Every structure is written in structure tokens, then in C-alpha cells.
Amino acid sequence: MSAPARAFTMRHVQLLRALFAAIAALMITFSSDHSAAVGLSVFSGFVFVSALAHVLAAWLVLPAGSRWSSILLAAVGVVAGMASGIPAWRSDDLFFIVVSGWALISGGIELLAGIRARRTGDLLARDAITVGALGILLAVVLLLIPAGFLQEYTIEKAGTFLLSGIILGVGMFGGYAAIVAVFLGIAGLTPKRVDADAVASDPDHSAAPAEHGGER
């Protein structure tokens, strides 16, 4: 019964989330269009697949008492993805409302979960705290961008360009996704003591558990 849990661990969840964040960051980085339509399209896909990763974590990895944060994060992601997934609704205002609201709520949930997990000595608490804090930071930055912001700037030999609030907002989301991708990628690829303990408890890798089993 324990084999499926060892086959899919929190390291795999972290790597999945890192992959999804990296794809979102690349899509925004290599797009010349940073409009609300593009930003919300990328965001919608990102939160939907991230919600899937949280569902897998709650279903296959986490014990019953620790599933609440993943379930809540999945629910918030689905709601945000549905709100941003309707093309006719995609506007500058909707981008800032939905993305900043999602970042604040999901960041708060993950930060709280990380703080609670740290009290129990969970080795993954630091990762949750960091990602949660990054989400709250994204929300604050988006809320600080003035509504209707427009600024012309000139690059020598390139021409004059227009910087708008939505361009800044979409760019900030892309930057957030890139940072989360790098952080979770490193965290997922870094061996954890919990993984070592799982391997040590596997009868195929250690004779000790078998001996104790025989005594019982």
C-alpha cells in the first residue's frame, strides 16, 4: 500500500509546479504582446495545471491532516482560472483584480501552511513559506501599479516605445513565474532527508525493516 506514495512524492509535486511555472514564464518572456488577453490566457492555463498538481499532492502524497492547504490552493486556482479563462472578459482591470487576488489568497494559504508545518519540523516548510511570500509580494507589486499608467520612453537607434500598466503587470507575473520555477526546481532536485528515510524504510533497500517484521 505504501509503494504508490513513494512513487509520487512532494519532490515530484515541486518539479511539476516548477515546470508549469517555467512554461508560463517562457510564454510571457518570448511574447511581444503583453496585453491583458495574453497575460490572462497564460495565467489561466498556469493556475489550472498548478491546481492539478495540488490535487495530486492531496490525493497521493499528503497525510489526511495536511491536505487542507493543497485542497484550498487547488480550489482557488480553479476559480481564478475560470474567471480569467473567458476571452470576452479579458481586460486590464480583470487582469489586476484576478491575478492580484489569486496571488494574495494563494500566497497567504501557502505561507500559513508553511508556518504551521515548520512547527512540526516539516522539512518542506521553508519551501512553502518562500513560495507563499513570493505570491503575496506579487499581489503587493500589482496593487502598487497605478491604474491607467502610461509612459513613453526612447531607446537610441531603436525608437520610442510606450510602457503601460498592463505591460508592467504581465511582466511582473512573468517574473514571478520565473522565480518560482527556479526555486521549486532547485528544491525538487535537492535530496531531502524525508526521501532518504523513505528509501531506508523500503524492504528492497534495507534488511532492518524485514527483520523487525519477522519479530512481529
Residue pairs with C-beta under 8 A, 6 or more apart in sequence:
4 60
5 60
5 61
6 198
6 202
8 56
8 60
8 61
9 61
9 194
9 195
9 198
10 57
10 61
10 62
10 124
10 194
11 188
11 189
11 192
11 195
12 188
13 53
13 54
13 56
13 57
13 61
13 188
14 127
14 184
14 185
14 187
14 188
15 184
15 185
15 188
15 189
16 53
16 56
17 50
17 53
17 180
17 184
18 180
18 181
18 182
18 183
18 184
18 185
18 187
18 188
19 181
19 185
20 46
20 49
20 50
20 53
21 46
21 50
21 177
21 178
21 180
21 181
21 184
22 177
22 178
22 181
22 185
23 46
24 42
24 43
24 45
24 46
24 173
24 174
24 177
25 174
25 175
25 177
25 178
25 181
27 42
28 34
28 38
28 39
28 42
28 170
28 171
28 173
28 174
28 177
29 174
29 178
31 38
34 166
34 167
34 170
34 171
35 166
35 170
36 90
36 91
36 92
36 94
36 95
36 166
36 170
37 87
37 90
38 170
39 95
39 99
39 166
39 169
39 170
39 173
40 84
40 85
40 90
40 94
40 95
40 98
40 99
41 84
41 87
41 90
42 173
43 80
43 81
43 84
43 95
43 98
43 99
43 102
43 173
44 80
44 81
44 84
44 85
45 81
46 177
47 77
47 78
47 80
47 81
47 84
47 102
48 77
48 78
48 81
48 85
50 73
50 77
51 73
51 74
51 75
51 77
51 78
51 81
52 74
54 70
54 71
54 73
54 74
54 77
55 70
55 71
55 74
57 70
58 67
58 70
58 71
58 74
62 70
66 117
68 113
69 109
69 110
69 112
69 113
69 128
72 109
73 106
73 109
73 110
76 102
76 105
76 106
76 109
77 102
77 106
80 98
80 99
80 101
80 102
83 89
83 94
83 98
84 90
84 94
84 95
84 98
84 99
92 165
92 166
92 169
93 147
95 166
95 169
95 170
96 142
96 143
96 145
96 147
96 165
96 169
99 138
99 142
99 169
99 173
100 138
100 139
100 142
100 143
101 139
103 135
103 136
103 138
103 139
103 142
103 176
104 135
104 136
104 139
106 132
106 135
107 131
107 132
107 133
107 134
107 135
107 136
107 137
107 138
107 139
108 132
108 135
108 136
109 132
110 128
110 129
110 131
110 132
110 135
111 128
111 129
111 132
111 133
111 135
111 136
112 132
113 128
113 132
114 125
114 126
114 127
114 128
114 129
114 130
114 131
114 132
115 125
115 129
117 124
117 125
117 128
118 125
118 126
118 129
123 192
123 193
123 194
124 192
124 194
127 183
127 184
127 187
130 183
131 180
131 183
131 184
134 176
134 179
134 180
134 183
135 176
137 176
138 172
138 173
138 176
141 172
142 169
142 172
142 173
145 165
145 168
145 169
145 172
146 165
147 165
148 165
149 163
149 164
149 165
149 168
150 162
150 163
150 164
150 165
151 162
151 163
151 164
152 160
152 161
152 162
152 163
153 160
153 161
153 163
154 160
154 161
155 161
199 205
199 206
200 206
201 209
202 209
203 209
203 210
203 213
